[in-house]
Amino acid sequence: MQRLVITGGAGFVGSNLAVHLQELGTGLQITCADSLKRRGSELALPRLSRHGIAFCHLDVRCPEDFERLPAFDLLIDCAAEPSVHAGIGESPLHVLSPNLIGTIHCLEAARKQNAAFLFLSSSRVYPITAVNQLDFIEAESRFSLTGQQKLSGSSAAGINEDFPLTGARSLYGATKLAAELLIQEYVYSHGMRAVINRCGILTGPWQMGKVDQGVVTYWMSRHLFQRELLYLGYGGTGKQVRDLLHVSDLAALIVKQMQHVAGWDGQIFNVGGGLCCSLSLKELTEHCQRRTGQQVPISAVPETAATDIRIYLSDCSRVQTVYDWRPAHTVDTILDDIYSWLVEHRALLEPML
Ligand SMILES: NC(=O)c1ccc[n+]([C@@H]2O[C@H](COP(=O)([O-])OP(=O)(O)OC[C@H]3O[C@@H](n4cnc5c(N)ncnc54)[C@H](O)[C@@H]3O)[C@@H](O)[C@H]2O)c1
């Protein structure tokens, strides 16, 4: 592996991954390609440039744009419309086109170069109804999964790759699952070397958090910048739970995966922080209050949106076994890191976030 292209390379994951690989001194020639559609992605450009990472303006929906890329051995596809609400109440093309058609164009570009392919999929491939059928208890500050789960691939530790896939999952989740299927066809019919990481919530510095994507940085920034918040759904108590993975822990996993490219056979891995690195919105509020020393008004909307889920925890046993990988960050170190980044770059970030 000498030459790497990262699509969505000015986004949160893509740019952090590029910087991490460069800081490791891997000697890789890295090109980040992005349409800069996401507000705030342009802020990654000086950072990429400082690290000697090339940038190519490219829209994954346009196959001719790929001709501007240098030759490459590995493509990491991080370009997406990443909101689970995308395409609802508006044209679904808004999410289908970058996420599915765009990934097809990435696959074609990789096939033509005989390059390997790493895909950032999502825990949102798991169907909403099935995830919400998991047995749970309601405690003081969060919902928790019980040890009495009936569905395959589920336990108190969360959801593994054997969880059922039948049912609706949001347009966003459907684009990710459809892309996974296509990637496995490229592996089967073209001998492409590919690996798929189904990620839970990824977070860390340089995430341009919005209410529908990047909720952890969004929540911390609203506390720091004194803006109001909402607990949406599930009675408006803020007890929904997610696991968190620091983007640098994802990068560490990808470094390990890149050492075994010859063995990439389209395998799928759940990737996240797991139960020990999880929290509810209500708990997140307490963490934010402690760090910022501020409280903000939080209103409650009891009604649950069609795409919301009560609890998602990644059971990462498979990826941990295959790659001997464990996240290094805890909830506390993740939130400390985000808080320090917001304070350090306040002038730049306050108008944006
Ligand atoms: N952040 C998370 O919590 C999370 C969780 C699971 C999966 N993922 C996946 O990881 C990948 C990266 O997510 P992220 O958090 O960095 O999101 P992001 O929005 O920060 O980055 C996505 C980047 O893709 C770019 N982009 C969008 N449409 C494009 C197009 N048509 N052509 C070229 N570039 C385009 C955007 O400008 C942006 O820079 C996505 O595939 C996302 O679905 C993210």
PDBQT file of the ligand as one rigid body, heavy atoms in Angstrom, charges set to zero:
ROOT
HETATM    1  N1  LIG A 401     -19.807  10.066  12.168  1.00  0.00    +0.000 N 
HETATM    2  C1  LIG A 401     -20.464   8.985  12.517  1.00  0.00    +0.000 C 
HETATM    3  O1  LIG A 401     -20.950   8.889  13.670  1.00  0.00    +0.000 OA
HETATM    4  C2  LIG A 401     -20.620   7.837  11.561  1.00  0.00    +0.000 A 
HETATM    5  C3  LIG A 401     -21.166   6.647  12.038  1.00  0.00    +0.000 A 
HETATM    6  C4  LIG A 401     -21.298   5.573  11.155  1.00  0.00    +0.000 A 
HETATM    7  C5  LIG A 401     -20.906   5.699   9.848  1.00  0.00    +0.000 A 
HETATM    8  N2  LIG A 401     -20.394   6.874   9.408  1.00  0.00    +0.000 N 
HETATM    9  C6  LIG A 401     -19.996   6.973   8.016  1.00  0.00    +0.000 C 
HETATM   10  O2  LIG A 401     -18.672   7.419   7.961  1.00  0.00    +0.000 OA
HETATM   11  C7  LIG A 401     -18.478   8.185   6.767  1.00  0.00    +0.000 C 
HETATM   12  C8  LIG A 401     -17.879   9.525   7.134  1.00  0.00    +0.000 C 
HETATM   13  O3  LIG A 401     -18.800  10.209   7.975  1.00  0.00    +0.000 OA
HETATM   14  P1  LIG A 401     -18.431  11.589   8.654  1.00  0.00    +0.000 P 
HETATM   15  O4  LIG A 401     -18.908  11.540  10.043  1.00  0.00    +0.000 OA
HETATM   16  O5  LIG A 401     -17.016  11.919   8.350  1.00  0.00    +0.000 OA
HETATM   17  O6  LIG A 401     -19.386  12.563   7.869  1.00  0.00    +0.000 OA
HETATM   18  P2  LIG A 401     -19.039  14.044   7.315  1.00  0.00    +0.000 P 
HETATM   19  O7  LIG A 401     -20.334  14.630   6.889  1.00  0.00    +0.000 OA
HETATM   20  O8  LIG A 401     -18.220  14.792   8.290  1.00  0.00    +0.000 OA
HETATM   21  O9  LIG A 401     -18.116  13.710   6.050  1.00  0.00    +0.000 OA
HETATM   22  C9  LIG A 401     -18.643  13.308   4.834  1.00  0.00    +0.000 C 
HETATM   23  C10 LIG A 401     -17.914  14.070   3.764  1.00  0.00    +0.000 C 
HETATM   24  O10 LIG A 401     -18.445  13.642   2.498  1.00  0.00    +0.000 OA
HETATM   25  C11 LIG A 401     -18.500  14.793   1.682  1.00  0.00    +0.000 C 
HETATM   26  N3  LIG A 401     -19.482  14.570   0.635  1.00  0.00    +0.000 N 
HETATM   27  C12 LIG A 401     -20.820  14.557   0.721  1.00  0.00    +0.000 A 
HETATM   28  N4  LIG A 401     -21.368  14.353  -0.473  1.00  0.00    +0.000 NA
HETATM   29  C13 LIG A 401     -20.326  14.230  -1.354  1.00  0.00    +0.000 A 
HETATM   30  C14 LIG A 401     -20.226  14.016  -2.741  1.00  0.00    +0.000 A 
HETATM   31  N5  LIG A 401     -21.320  13.897  -3.492  1.00  0.00    +0.000 N 
HETATM   32  N6  LIG A 401     -19.008  13.912  -3.301  1.00  0.00    +0.000 NA
HETATM   33  C15 LIG A 401     -17.883  14.036  -2.547  1.00  0.00    +0.000 A 
HETATM   34  N7  LIG A 401     -17.911  14.279  -1.222  1.00  0.00    +0.000 NA
HETATM   35  C16 LIG A 401     -19.114  14.362  -0.639  1.00  0.00    +0.000 A 
HETATM   36  C17 LIG A 401     -18.899  15.937   2.592  1.00  0.00    +0.000 C 
HETATM   37  O11 LIG A 401     -18.521  17.200   2.060  1.00  0.00    +0.000 OA
HETATM   38  C18 LIG A 401     -18.108  15.579   3.851  1.00  0.00    +0.000 C 
HETATM   39  O12 LIG A 401     -16.873  16.247   3.876  1.00  0.00    +0.000 OA
HETATM   40  C19 LIG A 401     -19.852   8.287   6.110  1.00  0.00    +0.000 C 
HETATM   41  O13 LIG A 401     -19.956   7.291   5.128  1.00  0.00    +0.000 OA
HETATM   42  C20 LIG A 401     -20.795   7.990   7.233  1.00  0.00    +0.000 C 
HETATM   43  O14 LIG A 401     -21.999   7.464   6.760  1.00  0.00    +0.000 OA
HETATM   44  C21 LIG A 401     -20.230   7.955  10.230  1.00  0.00    +0.000 A 
ENDROOT
TORSDOF 0
